[in-house]
Amino acid sequence: MKLSHIEHIGIAVKSLETSIKLYEEMLGIKCYAVEEVAEQKVKTAFFKVGDTKIELLESTDPEGPIGKFLERKGEGVHHIAFATEDGLQHTLDALAEKGIQLIDKTPRKGAEGLNIAFLHPKYTGGVLTEICEDPKKA
């Protein structure tokens, strides 16, 4: 298993409109994409900082994963995502062999058209961890 970099840090927010303005001002860079991922009941906004992205996540449904997260914990860091160079399914299989519990046993489509999968936070020190295909290899 070979991880290439931190692909993005996901941050749950109540309002993309408000948060985009805040992050543009704070970071001094513009949001480069806003997208809805209907299957995950979320709208996303992206900022590029070096090789890493900041992904703002706004729930489109209070019963979706971001809606439930916001209700339990409020706004803040939701997950960290690593890019793999080895192929996502290969990486998931290697992690499962090591005893890491997978939320997604097979890849699924995420924002920006990348294949993604999540690892269970009980097995990653309480941090929701996402593995995604390396966009340079996709």
C-alpha positions as CSV (number, residue, x, y, z in Angstrom):
1,M,0.0,0.0,0.0
2,K,1.4,3.3,-1.1
3,L,-0.2,6.6,-0.1
4,S,0.9,9.6,-2.1
5,H,-0.4,12.6,-0.1
6,I,-3.3,14.0,2.0
7,E,-5.9,14.4,-0.8
8,H,-8.2,16.6,1.3
9,I,-9.5,17.5,4.7
10,G,-13.3,17.4,4.9
11,I,-15.0,20.1,7.1
12,A,-18.7,20.0,7.9
13,V,-20.4,23.4,7.7
14,K,-23.9,24.6,8.2
15,S,-23.8,26.9,5.2
16,L,-21.6,26.7,2.1
17,E,-22.4,30.2,1.2
18,T,-21.2,31.6,4.5
19,S,-18.3,29.3,4.8
20,I,-17.0,29.8,1.2
21,K,-16.8,33.6,2.0
22,L,-15.0,32.9,5.3
23,Y,-12.5,30.5,3.7
24,E,-11.8,32.7,0.7
25,E,-11.1,35.6,3.0
26,M,-9.1,33.6,5.5
27,L,-7.0,31.6,3.0
28,G,-6.7,34.4,0.4
29,I,-7.7,31.9,-2.4
30,K,-10.9,31.3,-4.3
31,C,-13.2,28.3,-4.1
32,Y,-12.6,26.5,-7.4
33,A,-15.6,24.1,-7.4
34,V,-19.0,23.5,-5.9
35,E,-20.7,20.2,-6.5
36,E,-23.6,18.2,-5.1
37,V,-23.1,14.5,-4.4
38,A,-26.7,13.3,-4.2
39,E,-25.9,9.8,-3.1
40,Q,-24.1,11.2,0.0
41,K,-26.7,13.9,0.6
42,V,-24.1,16.6,0.5
43,K,-23.0,19.7,-1.3
44,T,-19.2,20.3,-1.4
45,A,-16.9,23.2,-2.1
46,F,-13.2,22.9,-2.7
47,F,-10.1,25.0,-2.1
48,K,-6.6,24.0,-3.3
49,V,-3.8,24.5,-0.9
50,G,-0.6,23.0,-2.4
51,D,-1.2,19.3,-3.1
52,T,-4.0,19.2,-0.6
53,K,-7.6,20.4,-0.8
54,I,-10.0,21.7,1.8
55,E,-13.5,20.2,1.2
56,L,-16.4,22.1,2.8
57,L,-19.4,19.8,3.3
58,E,-23.0,21.1,3.7
59,S,-25.8,18.6,4.3
60,T,-28.7,18.5,1.8
61,D,-30.7,16.2,4.2
62,P,-30.6,16.2,8.0
63,E,-30.7,12.4,7.9
64,G,-27.6,12.2,5.7
65,P,-24.1,11.6,7.2
66,I,-23.2,15.3,7.3
67,G,-26.6,16.3,8.7
68,K,-26.2,13.7,11.6
69,F,-22.6,14.8,12.2
70,L,-23.6,18.5,12.5
71,E,-26.4,17.6,14.9
72,R,-24.1,15.5,17.1
73,K,-20.9,17.5,17.0
74,G,-21.5,20.8,15.2
75,E,-19.3,22.3,12.6
76,G,-15.7,21.2,12.3
77,V,-13.3,18.6,10.9
78,H,-15.3,15.6,9.6
79,H,-12.6,13.5,7.9
80,I,-9.2,13.3,6.5
81,A,-8.6,11.7,3.0
82,F,-5.4,10.1,1.7
83,A,-4.7,9.4,-1.9
84,T,-3.4,5.9,-2.8
85,E,-1.1,5.2,-5.8
86,D,-1.7,1.4,-5.6
87,G,-5.3,1.3,-6.8
88,L,-8.1,1.8,-4.3
89,Q,-9.4,-1.8,-4.2
90,H,-5.9,-3.1,-3.6
91,T,-5.4,-0.6,-0.8
92,L,-8.8,-1.6,0.8
93,D,-7.9,-5.3,0.6
94,A,-4.5,-4.6,2.2
95,L,-6.1,-2.6,5.0
96,A,-8.7,-5.4,5.6
97,E,-5.9,-8.0,5.8
98,K,-4.3,-5.8,8.6
99,G,-7.6,-6.0,10.5
100,I,-8.8,-2.4,9.8
101,Q,-12.6,-2.4,9.6
102,L,-13.9,-0.9,6.4
103,I,-17.1,1.1,6.1
104,D,-16.8,0.6,2.3
105,K,-15.5,-2.7,1.2
106,T,-15.5,-1.6,-2.4
107,P,-15.0,1.8,-3.9
108,R,-17.8,4.2,-4.6
109,K,-18.1,7.5,-6.4
110,G,-17.3,10.7,-4.4
111,A,-16.9,14.4,-5.2
112,E,-14.9,15.4,-8.3
113,G,-15.6,11.9,-9.8
114,L,-13.0,10.2,-7.6
115,N,-13.5,6.7,-6.4
116,I,-13.5,6.7,-2.6
117,A,-13.9,4.5,0.5
118,F,-14.1,5.1,4.2
119,L,-12.5,3.3,7.1
120,H,-14.3,2.9,10.4
121,P,-13.1,5.5,13.0
122,K,-13.1,2.8,15.8
123,Y,-10.1,1.3,14.0
124,T,-8.3,4.6,13.1
125,G,-8.0,6.3,16.5
126,G,-11.4,8.0,16.3
127,V,-10.6,9.7,13.0
128,L,-13.0,9.1,10.1
129,T,-10.5,8.3,7.3
130,E,-11.2,8.3,3.6
131,I,-9.0,6.6,1.0
132,C,-9.4,7.8,-2.5
133,E,-7.8,7.1,-5.9
134,D,-4.9,9.4,-6.6
135,P,-6.4,12.0,-8.9
136,K,-3.0,12.1,-10.8
137,K,-3.5,8.4,-11.5
138,A,-7.3,8.5,-12.2
